[in-house]
Amino acid sequence: MSDFLHKMLQSSMDREAKKMASNGGVTEQDRYGNLLDCVKGRDLENEEVNKQLDRISNIQKNADEGRKQRDKESAAKSRNMQQIIRNVANREQNRVNDFLTKHKDALDKGREVVRREQNKSYFS
């Protein structure tokens, strides 16, 4: 990336130099003055490091936000699965209760027969 910037800066300086040469005399200040004023007093290496740190910070922030979003989605899916499991269990319990209600008389009759058989004494 840095080589690309240097190449673009050089081509820009060359264009400015050609333009100034076509207008007459060209001094070093005329040739590079405007471009040098743009970077005068700036710590370009520090700016590059800061840009990289900003990129890293943005990547970390995006990763954290993505993780939080995935955690939210996972929790929502888990809640949905728990609800489905509860629904299935409730449906099965309702089937059992319906069966017991439907066949209550037969079950009571069977219990009575079992109770009578258990109360009989075969050896007196």
C-alpha positions in Angstrom: 0.0 0.0 0.0 2.8 2.4 0.9 4.5 1.8 -2.5 1.3 2.6 -4.2 1.0 5.9 -2.3 4.6 6.8 -3.1 4.0 6.0 -6.8 0.9 8.2 -6.9 2.7 11.0 -5.1 5.6 10.8 -7.5 3.2 10.9 -10.5 1.4 13.8 -9.0 4.7 15.7 -8.5 5.7 14.9 -12.1 2.4 16.3 -13.5 2.8 19.5 -11.4 6.4 19.8 -12.6 5.4 19.5 -16.3 2.6 22.0 -15.8 5.0 24.5 -14.1 7.7 23.8 -16.8 5.3 24.7 -19.5 4.5 28.0 -17.7 8.1 29.1 -17.5 10.9 28.8 -14.9 10.7 26.1 -12.3 12.4 26.2 -8.9 12.5 23.4 -6.3 10.0 25.3 -4.2 7.7 25.7 -7.2 8.1 22.1 -8.0 7.6 20.5 -4.6 6.4 23.3 -2.4 2.6 22.5 -2.5 3.1 18.8 -2.0 5.6 19.3 0.8 3.3 21.7 2.6 0.7 18.9 2.7 3.0 16.7 4.7 5.1 19.3 6.6 5.0 18.7 10.4 3.2 15.4 10.0 4.6 12.1 11.3 3.7 9.8 8.4 5.0 6.7 10.1 2.9 7.4 13.2 -0.1 8.1 11.1 0.3 4.8 9.3 0.6 3.0 12.6 -2.5 4.8 13.9 -4.4 3.7 10.7 -3.4 0.1 11.3 -4.4 0.3 15.0 -7.8 1.8 13.9 -8.3 -1.1 11.4 -7.4 -3.6 14.1 -9.8 -1.9 16.5 -12.6 -1.9 13.9 -12.0 -5.6 13.2 -12.1 -6.4 17.0 -15.3 -4.3 17.4 -16.9 -6.0 14.4 -15.9 -9.4 15.8 -17.4 -8.6 19.2 -20.6 -7.3 17.6 -20.8 -10.5 15.5 -20.2 -12.7 18.5 -22.9 -10.9 20.5 -25.3 -11.2 17.6 -24.6 -14.9 17.3 -25.1 -15.4 21.0 -28.4 -13.6 20.8 -29.5 -15.8 17.9 -28.3 -18.9 19.7 -30.2 -18.0 22.9 -33.4 -17.3 20.8 -33.0 -20.7 19.0 -32.5 -22.4 22.4 -35.6 -20.8 23.8 -37.6 -21.9 20.7 -36.3 -25.5 21.1 -37.3 -25.5 24.8 -40.7 -24.2 23.9 -41.1 -27.0 21.3 -40.0 -29.6 23.8 -42.5 -28.3 26.4 -45.3 -28.3 23.7 -44.5 -31.9 22.8 -44.5 -32.9 26.5 -47.8 -31.1 27.1 -49.3 -32.8 24.1 -48.2 -36.2 25.2 -49.5 -35.6 28.8 -52.9 -34.4 27.3 -53.1 -37.7 25.3 -52.5 -39.7 28.4 -55.1 -37.7 30.4 -57.6 -38.1 27.5 -57.0 -41.8 27.4 -57.4 -42.1 31.2 -60.6 -40.0 31.1 -62.0 -42.0 28.2 -61.4 -45.4 29.8 -61.9 -44.4 33.4 -64.8 -46.8 34.0 -62.9 -49.8 32.6 -59.8 -48.8 34.6 -61.8 -48.5 37.8 -63.5 -51.9 37.1 -60.0 -53.5 36.6 -58.7 -52.0 39.8 -61.6 -53.4 41.7 -61.1 -56.9 40.2 -57.4 -56.8 41.1 -58.2 -55.6 44.7 -60.7 -58.4 45.2 -58.3 -61.0 43.9 -55.6 -59.7 46.2 -57.9 -59.9 49.2 -58.8 -63.6 48.6 -57.1 -66.0 50.7 -56.4 -69.3 49.1 -55.0 -71.0 52.2 -57.2 -70.8 55.2 
